[in-house]
Amino acid sequence: MRKRSWVAGGAVVAVAAVALVPRHRTPDEDPAAYATATATVTRRSLTSQTLVDATLGYTGTYTVVNRVPGTITRLPAIGQVVRQGEVLYRVSGRPVVLLYGPVPAYRTLAYGMKGRDVAELNAAMKALGHPTGGDVFGSATAYALERLQRERGLPRTGELPLGQAVFLPGAARVTARQALPGEPARPGTPLLRATSTRTVVTVALDAAEQTEVKEGDKVTITLPGGRTTPGVVSSVGKVAKVTKAAGGDSPTITVQVTPADPKATGGLDQAPVQVSIVTGGVRDALVVPVSALLAQAGGGYAVEVAGPRGNRLTGVTPGLFDDADGLVQVTGPGLSTGQRVVVPAA
């Protein structure tokens, strides 16, 4: 990720501005020494954006652990999505069903039992259309289990033996197999790795820029191939970690972005993307390309205004930078909309 200059509240750090200015010449230099063009001074709303490298993937990492002995007879394909009530895998021909819940299965559940695992079983049965509730295994729970067992070809016991179901927080998108059909199924052995089905863009942000980003900030995600889709910052890490970078160790924080339209990401996983994060904005501002700024020998900045009687330098004060679009807010005497300012030729 390239380090970028973040601007907050319209304030500009001089070092950051210099990093963004591609032209540095003094008034006595000959403008004919390099190829130039002109751009129009406009008045418009401007947002401050920064463009950072990121990775598109899926949230959550799950390990599916087998709890019953036998022989593995079926495993889901890589990339397959298994949802609540569906068969996750089979041992000796018998299905193991996926149910949603935060508590891993650790015991057989039967009539009269109580606990958080019973509560999540009741919630799962209710979500599947079998009315149950609370944290007690009652007759409604037993009846709901019998119906599910009949639908999946399991013995109709009205109990949930350990290993007949796997509890995960949500739908499982299979990313790896850790066993093969035909191998022994041993209790406690990991069989699969999976993620959730919720897409997320992960940014390793320079820790110095942490305060410039907050939850709810709107972003634009640029996908491989150049397509863009909107998103929003969903979480900003609080603990920095040190990563190896070309310029040495670089402390970063993890920022997560949720795409507004997950389908627009096309199911990509671990794909390199870019994120343009909006960090501020101004209305009714005079705007010129960043490349129009000239760093002056005595300090400060100017733009070269083109006119019918020749060009003239006009001192300006930079305001908000739009790093992504290469624009900057400027103020200065004698500068107005419609004027043409000199920029390097494309």
C-alpha positions in Angstrom: 0.0 0.0 0.0 1.4 3.4 -1.0 1.6 5.9 1.8 -0.9 8.8 1.1 -1.5 12.2 2.6 -4.7 12.5 4.6 -6.3 15.9 5.0 -8.8 16.6 7.8 -11.0 19.6 8.4 -9.6 21.5 5.4 -6.1 21.8 7.0 -3.1 20.9 4.8 0.2 19.7 6.0 3.0 21.4 4.0 5.0 18.2 3.6 2.0 16.4 2.3 1.3 19.2 -0.2 4.8 19.1 -1.6 4.5 15.3 -2.0 1.5 15.9 -4.3 3.0 18.7 -6.4 4.7 17.4 -9.5 6.0 20.8 -10.7 8.6 22.9 -8.9 9.9 26.0 -10.7 10.7 29.6 -9.8 9.2 32.6 -11.6 12.5 33.3 -13.5 12.5 29.8 -15.1 11.5 29.6 -18.8 8.1 28.0 -19.2 9.0 27.0 -22.7 11.5 24.6 -21.3 8.8 22.0 -20.8 5.6 21.0 -22.6 2.5 22.5 -21.1 -1.3 22.6 -21.5 -4.0 24.5 -19.7 -6.9 23.5 -17.5 -10.0 25.5 -16.5 -10.5 26.9 -12.9 -13.9 25.6 -11.8 -16.2 26.1 -8.8 -17.6 22.9 -7.4 -18.0 20.7 -4.4 -14.8 18.7 -3.6 -14.2 15.7 -1.5 -10.9 14.6 0.0 -10.1 11.0 -1.0 -7.2 8.7 -0.6 -6.5 5.7 -2.7 -5.1 2.6 -1.0 -4.4 -1.0 -1.9 -6.7 -3.6 -0.4 -7.8 -7.2 -0.6 -11.3 -8.5 -1.4 -12.4 -11.6 0.4 -14.8 -13.0 2.9 -15.2 -12.5 6.6 -14.8 -15.2 9.2 -12.7 -18.4 9.2 -14.2 -21.6 10.4 -12.8 -25.1 11.0 -15.3 -28.0 10.8 -14.3 -30.7 13.3 -15.8 -34.2 13.0 -17.3 -35.8 16.1 -18.4 -39.3 14.9 -16.3 -42.4 14.0 -16.6 -44.1 10.7 -15.5 -43.5 7.1 -15.8 -40.2 5.3 -18.2 -40.9 2.4 -18.9 -37.4 1.1 -17.4 -33.9 1.5 -18.6 -30.6 -0.1 -16.7 -29.2 -3.1 -14.3 -26.2 -2.7 -16.3 -23.0 -3.1 -19.6 -24.7 -2.3 -21.9 -22.8 0.1 -23.8 -24.9 2.7 -26.7 -23.3 4.5 -28.7 -24.1 7.6 -30.5 -27.4 7.6 -28.4 -28.7 4.6 -26.0 -31.7 4.7 -22.4 -30.5 5.3 -20.7 -33.9 4.9 -21.4 -37.6 5.4 -19.8 -40.3 7.6 -20.5 -43.9 6.7 -23.3 -42.7 4.6 -25.1 -40.8 7.3 -25.5 -37.0 6.9 -24.0 -34.4 9.3 -26.2 -31.3 9.2 -25.2 -27.6 9.4 -27.1 -25.5 12.0 -26.4 -21.9 12.9 -25.2 -20.9 16.4 -22.2 -19.5 18.2 -21.6 -22.5 20.6 -19.8 -25.5 19.1 -21.5 -28.9 19.6 -19.9 -30.6 22.6 -22.6 -33.0 24.0 -25.7 -35.0 23.0 -28.9 -32.9 23.5 -32.0 -34.5 24.8 -35.3 -33.9 26.5 -35.2 -31.8 29.7 -31.7 -30.3 29.1 -31.0 -26.6 29.4 -28.2 -24.3 28.3 -26.9 -22.0 25.6 -26.4 -24.9 23.2 -30.1 -25.9 23.7 -31.1 -22.2 23.1 -29.2 -22.1 19.8 -30.7 -25.5 18.8 -34.2 -24.1 19.4 -33.3 -20.9 17.4 -32.1 -23.1 14.5 -35.3 -25.2 14.6 -37.4 -22.1 14.6 -35.5 -20.6 11.6 -36.2 -23.8 9.7 -39.9 -23.5 10.3 -40.3 -25.7 13.4 -41.6 -23.4 16.2 -39.5 -23.8 19.4 -38.0 -21.3 21.8 -36.1 -20.6 25.0 -33.1 -22.5 26.4 -35.0 -25.7 27.5 -35.2 -28.9 25.4 -38.9 -29.6 25.5 -41.4 -31.6 23.5 -41.5 -28.9 20.8 -37.7 -29.3 20.3 -38.0 -33.1 20.1 -40.8 -32.9 17.5 -38.8 -30.3 15.5 -35.8 -32.6 15.5 -37.8 -35.6 14.4 -39.1 -33.7 11.4 -35.6 -32.6 10.5 -34.2 -36.1 10.9 -37.0 -37.5 8.7 -36.2 -34.9 6.0 -32.5 -35.8 6.0 -32.9 -39.5 6.2 -31.7 -39.9 9.8 -33.1 -42.1 12.5 -36.1 -40.2 14.1 -35.0 -40.2 17.7 -36.1 -36.7 18.7 -32.6 -36.2 20.2 -29.5 -34.6 18.8 -26.5 -37.0 19.2 -23.0 -35.4 19.3 -21.7 -35.3 15.8 -25.1 -35.3 14.0 -24.9 -31.6 13.5 -22.2 -28.9 13.2 -22.9 -25.5 14.6 -21.4 -22.5 12.8 -22.2 -18.8 13.1 -23.8 -18.8 9.6 -23.6 -20.2 6.1 -20.3 -21.9 5.3 -18.4 -21.3 2.1 -15.9 -24.2 1.8 -12.4 -23.1 1.2 -10.3 -26.2 1.9 -10.7 -29.9 2.5 -8.5 -31.4 5.2 -9.5 -35.0 4.5 -10.7 -37.1 1.5 -13.6 -39.4 1.0 -12.6 -43.0 2.0 -10.4 -41.9 4.8 -11.2 -42.8 8.4 -13.4 -40.2 10.2 -11.9 -39.9 13.7 -13.6 -37.8 16.4 -11.8 -34.5 16.9 -10.3 -34.5 13.4 -10.6 -31.3 11.3 -12.3 -32.1 8.0 -13.0 -28.7 6.4 -12.1 -25.0 6.4 -14.7 -22.4 5.5 -15.6 -18.7 5.6 -18.8 -16.9 5.9 -20.6 -15.7 2.7 -20.3 -12.0 3.6 -17.8 -10.2 1.4 -15.4 -7.7 2.9 -12.5 -5.6 1.7 -9.5 -5.4 4.1 -7.1 -2.5 4.1 -3.8 -2.5 6.0 -3.8 1.3 6.8 -0.8 3.2 8.0 -1.3 3.6 11.7 -0.5 7.3 11.6 -3.7 7.7 9.5 -6.0 5.9 11.9 -7.7 9.0 13.2 -8.6 10.2 9.7 -10.9 7.2 9.0 -14.0 6.3 10.9 -16.9 3.8 10.7 -19.5 4.9 8.2 -17.1 6.7 5.8 -18.1 6.1 2.2 -15.7 4.6 -0.2 -15.4 3.5 -3.8 -13.9 0.1 -4.5 -12.1 -0.4 -7.8 -12.2 -4.1 -8.8 -9.8 -6.0 -11.1 -10.6 -4.8 -14.6 -11.4 -1.3 -13.6 -15.1 -1.7 -12.5 -16.1 0.3 -9.4 -18.7 -0.3 -6.7 -19.6 1.7 -3.6 -18.9 0.6 0.0 -18.7 1.8 3.5 -16.1 1.5 6.3 -17.5 -1.1 8.7 -14.7 -1.3 11.2 -11.4 0.4 12.1 -8.8 -1.5 14.1 -7.5 -0.1 17.4 -4.3 -2.1 17.7 -1.4 -1.6 15.3 0.7 -4.4 14.0 4.1 -4.2 12.4 4.4 -5.4 8.8 7.5 -5.7 6.6 7.6 -3.0 3.9 10.1 -1.9 1.3 11.0 1.1 3.4 11.3 -0.9 6.6 8.9 -1.9 9.3 5.6 -0.2 9.0 2.9 -0.2 11.7 -0.5 -0.6 10.3 -4.1 -1.0 11.5 -6.8 -3.2 9.8 -9.7 -1.3 8.2 -12.6 -3.3 6.9 -15.0 -2.1 4.1 -18.3 -3.7 3.3 -19.4 -3.5 -0.3 -22.9 -1.9 -0.7 -23.7 -4.5 -3.4 -21.9 -7.8 -2.6 -23.0 -9.3 -5.9 -21.1 -6.6 -7.8 -17.8 -8.1 -6.5 -18.4 -11.2 -8.6 -17.5 -13.8 -6.0 -13.8 -12.8 -6.1 -11.7 -14.1 -3.2 -8.3 -12.8 -2.0 -8.4 -10.5 -5.1 -6.3 -7.3 -5.1 -8.5 -4.1 -5.3 -8.1 -0.4 -4.6 -10.2 1.6 -2.2 -10.8 5.3 -2.5 -11.9 6.6 0.9 -13.7 9.9 1.3 -12.2 11.8 4.3 -13.6 15.3 4.0 -15.5 17.7 1.8 -16.1 21.3 0.9 -18.8 23.0 -1.1 -18.6 25.9 -3.6 -14.8 25.8 -3.8 -12.4 27.0 -6.5 -10.7 23.9 -7.8 -7.7 23.4 -10.0 -5.6 20.2 -10.9 -3.0 19.5 -8.3 -0.4 19.6 -11.1 -1.2 23.3 -11.6 0.4 24.2 -8.2 3.9 25.7 -8.4 6.1 25.5 -5.3 7.8 28.9 -4.9 11.4 29.4 -3.9 10.5 31.6 -1.0 7.8 29.3 0.2 4.1 29.0 -0.6 2.4 28.2 -3.9 1.2 29.8 -7.0 -0.6 29.0 -10.2 0.3 30.3 -13.7 -2.8 32.0 -15.2 -2.8 32.0 -19.0 -4.1 35.2 -20.7 -4.2 36.9 -24.1 -1.4 39.3 -23.0 0.8 36.6 -21.6 0.9 34.4 -18.5 1.1 35.7 -14.9 1.8 34.0 -11.5 -0.9 34.2 -8.9 -0.2 33.2 -5.3 -2.7 30.7 -3.9 -3.4 28.8 -0.7 -4.2 25.1 -1.1 -7.1 23.8 0.8 -8.7 20.3 0.5 -6.8 17.8 -1.6 -8.6 15.1 -3.6 -5.8 12.7 -4.0 -7.8 10.2 -6.0 -8.9 12.6 -8.7 -5.9 14.9 -8.6 -7.7 18.1 -7.7 -7.2 20.7 -5.0 -9.2 23.6 -3.5 -7.4 26.9 -3.8 -7.9 30.5 -2.7 -6.1 33.6 -3.9 -6.6 37.2 -5.1 -7.4 37.5 -8.8 -8.4 33.9 -9.3 -11.9 33.1 -10.6 -13.8 30.5 -12.5 -13.3 30.2 -16.2 -9.7 31.2 -16.1 -7.1 28.9 -17.6 -4.1 27.7 -15.6 -1.0 26.1 -16.9 -0.5 22.3 -16.2 2.1 19.9 -17.6 1.1 18.5 -21.0 -0.2 14.9 -20.9 
